[in-house]
Amino acid sequence: MPAVTKLSYLGFNVSDFSQWHTILFEILGLEARQDSPQGQIQLRMDSHHHRFTFFESDTNSTAFVGWEVDSIDQFHALYQHLQQLGIGVELASPQDKEARQVLELMKFRGPDNVAMEVCFAPFHDNQPYEPSCTRFGQYVTDDQGLGHILYCHSDMEAALTFYRDALGMRISDYIHWDEARATFLHCNPRHHSLAICNPCFGTGAGELNHFMLQADNIDDVGQAYDRVAAMDVPLVLTLGKHTNDQMTSFYMVTPSGFAIEYGYGGAEIHDDEAWEIALYNAPKVWGHNLVE
Ligand SMILES: [Fe+2]
């Protein structure tokens, strides 16, 4: 069965990009492309041409979630597979492929009408990523993709079926706590590239709760945490460690309402046969205290 293998890129509509400067540049050290098209800001975090696109808009919303496949054969097979499932999938125009800076691109709607895309062969820049603030190391990307996202969905059963049967993702584990029922899915060694949850904690159906970026060393996360305190960046959750993926991380509030998790040390799944799927009764081992 064809399957996506990475979370590749994300797009956001934002009403005031200036509000994002501190979090994106001074905390996370992303790089804004000086050659971004008019009305957009494209951001880098690794060798990819860009991983994020922020569109100047009247609203604040997620514009698209971009997944990636590993081969042209997988791209065509996935396109046929989605068609056979009755999912309204379209091959993108040359203009859209140019905008995303990918060789091949298809578009469709996921659960709760979330705009999704799958690309093959994103362009890599011959110039290295230049962090906009001091960083000791790199982001963990490459074969693990951009990071992970957590979406809330109105019908968890239907959403899980879509991500497993249409996109070929595999279940990592589950966490049930308070009113939350979360299922974690992987498509590469990263413990999860996607988590799905019932609408809860203020995140509605079809809305992004947070995305996560992972550093390859704890010091980048620790120094970013110091900068967050010094710059009064609002937190959702304090520094803490997750039960299931063992990630040490903290969560920041963004101007669009969703959160950004920044972490280190996430677990990896290299052998699905050997991996034991567990149900946890809490998301944290320590920390991750809710900031009111
Ligand atoms: Fe997360």
Boltz pocket constraint, residues with backbone or C-beta under 6 A from the ligand:
constraints:
  - pocket:
      binder: B
      contacts: [[A, 148], [A, 150], [A, 210], [A, 211], [A, 212], [A, 261]]
      max_distance: 6.0
